[in-house]
Amino acid sequence: MDADSAIEELSTLSPSAKLVAKVLDDNSRLTQSQLENKTLLPGRTVRSAVNQLKDRNLAESHPSPFDARKQCYSLMFNWK
């Protein structure tokens, strides 16, 4: 997905999904707890936002290199 179509798709999402996307753009890979700390959103809201992004192929998850029980999230497009 190119950046223009990704940003257009992002514009249809909730404000929390947009915030999570922006934080992921500023930080390459973050866990859910890191996203909660950086966005100041509750865990349930962060999970919902990440799921919205993943459902539209805007974000992807990877196993954490530090803790196999956790997932790291990153964007699948370059915002800039």
Residue pairs with C-beta under 8 A, 6 or more apart in sequence:
1 9
1 57
1 58
1 76
1 77
2 77
3 77
3 78
3 79
3 80
6 58
6 76
6 77
7 79
9 56
9 58
10 17
10 18
10 21
10 58
11 18
13 21
13 49
13 52
13 53
13 56
14 48
14 49
14 52
16 39
16 41
16 45
16 46
16 48
16 49
17 48
17 49
17 52
17 53
19 39
19 41
19 49
20 35
20 39
20 41
20 46
20 49
20 50
20 53
21 53
21 58
21 59
21 75
21 79
22 79
23 30
23 35
23 38
23 39
24 30
24 35
24 53
24 59
24 73
24 74
24 75
25 75
25 79
25 80
27 34
27 38
28 74
29 62
29 72
29 73
29 74
30 38
30 72
30 73
30 74
31 64
31 70
31 71
31 72
31 73
32 43
32 46
32 47
32 50
32 70
32 71
32 73
33 43
33 70
35 41
35 46
35 50
35 73
36 42
36 43
36 46
39 46
41 49
50 59
50 61
50 73
53 59
53 73
53 75
54 60
54 61
57 76
58 75
58 76
58 77
59 73
59 74
59 75
59 76
60 73
60 74
60 76
61 71
61 72
61 73
62 71
62 72
62 73
62 74
63 70
63 71
63 72
64 70
64 71
64 72
65 72
